[in-house]
Amino acid sequence: MPHLSSPRINAVNDRMSDIRSVKTYQPPHHATSIFQAVTTIGSLLACYAALFMGISHHIYAVLLLLPIASGLAIRTFTLQHDCGHGSLFRSAVVNHHVGRLCSLFTLTPYDHWRRHHAIHHGDWNDIDSRRRISDIYSDCTTVYEYYKMSPVERIVYRIFKNPIISIFIIPPIIFFIVYRITFDAPRSWGVHVTNLCLLLLYGGLAYHFGVATTVLLAFGVVYPAAVIGVALFLVQHKFEGVHWERSENWNAFEAALTGCSFLRLPG
């Protein structure tokens, strides 16, 4: 029998080969996962303890410690993200428990965000599936759509896309306010439970250390983390040459490879 070949068949075979190659690295390494979770969350807890204990007497040490705590908060969010994907631990139960623990430091309701982030992965780079509330980080407007806007709409668009607004003002609004609100009934309980836990946690800290101290330190840790975290989302999905596709030609694997970037750090 002759060997059948076509560009489409070859493309499918290449894609399946790529998927099999990626799956080699998919299973989590149990010891590494535990080490990452314990050292990250434990270090963040230690930073918070040092911040609250030292703010009255060691203000310069506190100022030096705040960016370290913010970095650990970003790292904690990445762990929560991986738990939401079920990729940090092999056990779904452990992933969910660790993810909910992380949410107390990231101010991000785990179950609610996990569902919305899954929707994001289900249609990111699909140009026919934009404008969803589930994907507040990475919407886009085409040049054609921009030219169809009225002058007022263009001004509003440019204001919200200005880096000062989109990176320094919107992120804290998302983490401090938007994530306190329920947008979908199926997972609203997760938002309420997270809000209650945050109220008890930070309310207890405010009772013991004072409202001003608690607000100042929480904002000092979360605000830089929110700004940097959202900026990472933006540069990951919005860059020159990023690939978009119509729904009928969209697939998750190509969207993941051609629709996002990675950050090359020095060293």
Secondary structure, DSSP 8 states (H G I E B T S, - for coil): ------HHHHHHHHHHHHHHHHHTT-S--HHHHHHHHHHHHHHHHHHHHHHHHHTTT-HHHHHHHHHHHHHHHHHHHHHHHHHHTT-SSS-HHHHHHHHHHHHHHH---HHHHHHHHHHHHHHTTBTTS---TT-SSS----HHHHHHS-HHHHHHHHHHHSHHHHHHTHHHHHHHTGGGS---GGGHHHHHHHHHHHHHHHHHHHHHH-HHHHHHHHHHHHHHHHHHHHHHHHHHH--TT---B-GGG--HHHHHHHS--------
